[in-house]
Amino acid sequence: MRRKLKGLAVLLWVLLSGFCSVAGADDALNAKTKASYLFNFTKFVEWPALMSDTLHVCIVGAEPIVNLLSDLASRDTKGHLLQIWSGIDDPQICQILYIDQDAPDLQALTRQVRGNQILTVSDAEGFAGRGGCIGFYTENGQIKLEINPDAVRNAQLKINALLMEIARIVR
């Protein structure tokens, strides 16, 4: 059973990462990797009080990711439609909120949505350790994940165990 679970975790990692490497890669490749992760989070995160068939993915400060996610929006996401928002006035409409590390309002947005059913994600260094749900970091030339289970629990979300297994856990 444990061997089967490890095999599934490896398969999940392959699907999420798309074998994308950051070493020597340009910004377009990094954006593609992050967009793939964000898209796949819709399959591995549960929102308990989702009132509609639409998942709102909000992107702050990363226009290339917006364009890439818009291209993926027609794909299957466990029966949900994806609506991609760029630069939002009210983050409360989001189920996933990605805030680029260079966004000037990163901390304010994170505080504003804390405790709501919003999966907060960023590539800012130490984001998950500072109370965000999921942070991207680079290790050995690959974009990887760190997850803060306390932040996820405070957001009243559930993350699939397979996703937790491929991530570094931070508190």
Secondary structure, DSSP 8 states (H G I E B T S, - for coil): -HHHHHHHHHHHHHHHHTT-B-TT--HHHHHHHHHHHHHHHHHHEE-TT--SSEEEEEEES-HHHHHHHHHHTTS-STT-EEEEEES-S-GGG-SEEEE-TT-TTHHHHHHHHTTSS-EEEE-STTTGGGT-SEEEEEETTEEEEEE-HHHHHHTT-EE-HHHHHHSEE--
